Amino acid sequence: MLQPFRELVFATNNAHKLFEVQHLLGDSFKLLSLQDINLIEEIPEDYDTLEKNALQKAWHIYNRTNRSCFADDTGLEVEALDGRPGVYSARYGGEHRNSKDNIIKLLNELQGVNNRKARFRTVIALILDGKDFLFEGIVNGKIVDSERGVDGFGYDPVFQPDGYAITFAEMAIDQKNQISHRARAVNCLVDFLRKH
Ligand code: IMP
């Protein structure tokens, strides 16, 4: 059993993500952002799989700080494109990492393609007391023909999860957070941490 208020570094500076995960974790862990521990350098992400990148980021932080920590990496995997853009989702439309350009490129590549199946996949790498563990969250769905909705970010306007007639960008944030790839991966992490 863990001591209450054990500290865990989350490889993010996104206050919203940090708050969300802290809420799911409850008070057995206190999450710290990269800013909280004064780690301001860029964290490397050099690999070609979500797993390797998440592990690289988490081990980088562990080796620099000697603190238990976790890092996440997410990709959109499109069946007809052999899993692309996958690990390159953020920069699919160019190095400037622009969501509009990413969506335009994706819709162009899928023009005339009947198989629209896609999934978001999040991998979380946790380093706890010097050992690493991986967790995964997946949401299956399809790429719609044109953008719908204004909420969310990234590929949300063109991704419709299975069982819904609306895209992620048409969903209320709470609804998306109940079924999203990230929420599912975080829930696996939380289950694991509650038992350790
Ligand atoms: P990251 O690993 O969380 O930075 O995600 C990598 C890229 O995947 C982002 O830049 C987005 O393009 C895309 N992405 C990740 N999560 C989502 C999501 O929930 N909705 C839409 N796009 C996402």
Residues whose N, C-alpha, C, O or C-beta is under 5 A from the ligand:
A	BS01	IMP	D72 D73 T74 G75 S89 A90 F153 G154 Y155 D156
